[in-house]
Amino acid sequence: QQDTAVDSFGGDFAVVHPPTEHPRGSPGWGIGVNGGDWGRGARRPHFQKECIVEVWHDTLPRYYEVLRLAGVKMDRNWNFNWAAIEPEQGKFDFAPTDRELAEHRKYGIELAPVLGCDFTINYPGFPEWAKGQSREHVISKEHFLPGYIPPAETWAAYCRAVMARYQGDIRIWEFLNEPSGFINADEYMELLKVTYEVARKVAPEIQVIGPCPTGDALVPRVYEWSQEIIKAGGEKYLDGFSYHPYGAGTDYQRGQFFAATTMIRSIRSWLTNKELPLYNTECFQLANEKYDRCDRWDASTGLRHYLITLGNGVRFCASFCEYEFFKDRFNAHQGIIRPWVHESVPAPVSVALNNLSHQLRGTTKAEVLELNGFIRSYVFSG
């Protein structure tokens, strides 16, 4: 649809439907992305090193366009970095996140940032000035990563600042990413309660989600962490239950049936509040023919993951990282952690999700239809 429709590298193209609008809370609205603005050529700190992703020449202006074409309406965003926003205690720099919000708004994509991101000792997103004020996390066999626990009022001041700044624009904040490795249930509850109470005072419509259990190979404790937080009364301070279904991304993977559906149903069975909405906020590794967790899978597998998640009534699915929405090529000469060079061509999964978004137009609810012991379908209706 543009004069430069064919990319200068590779000559690929994709035929897609025009972007489809979906009302907030509908199944189509639930198509999301894990965004860190890789496509803007940002330098993003990754633990002790810098992670740099380069872009092909015309990816920059088309970054949001491709996400919009893919049907993305939600961005579980990593760029609301505590250390960057509050480089000195009480002094805030909102210029980068203001720009980010403006670009997302232009393309009709809602932000749902990760609040705090990560409190592990080696993560550069935790402010240097706050380390001296914080106590170190109590390490155990279950929660084995060294981390910081900031003072409640210090953390509350940051939450108050960002929530007030983006009141009316950002309605969902996820408290921490996969915290079970670097924080125990008591420590988590201490800060979750503060986060929730600040949100209620700033604006009642702000939603806090967590506790983000994960099947990630580093801390695969979905059941244990969920139970610890539920038993500690965490549901009282959560507006939604977020989870990362690594190892259970689809309903058929390497001879195993219904792993994805079983995880969703299990979480619902654990919850006291059966109406608490679920949010799948990350799962960019799915099973392929050789591995249970791999970030190289075909578009039909990615589509199936989103379809199963949304078909089971999960509020939104922001599983895939933004680089997976673009064709990429490996450059082995850049000694960096994630050496991808994006092109402006949508990846196959972008085309698949574009079609899913188109097919979900006008729908407002989903239900599961079990045809037999091995086949399940999903009925989306208005």
Protein Blocks (a to p, Z undefined) as FASTA:
>chain_A
ZZklpcfehoiacdddddddddehiaklmpccddehlmnopacdehjbccdddddfklmm
mmmmmmmmnopabdcdfklcfklmmmbghiacfklmmmmmmmmmmnopacdddehkiacf
klmkbcfklmmmpccddddfklmcgcddddfklmmmmmmmmmmmmgojambdcehjhkll
mocfklmmmmmmmmmmmmmmmomkbccddehiafbfklgcfklmmmmmmmnopmmmccbd
cddfehilbfbeghiahklmmmmmmmmmmpmblmlccddfbdfbccdfkbmbdcbdcfkl
mmmmmmmmmmnopabacfbafklmpccdddfklccfblcdddfbdcfklmmmmmmmmmmg
oiabdcdddfblmbccddddZZ
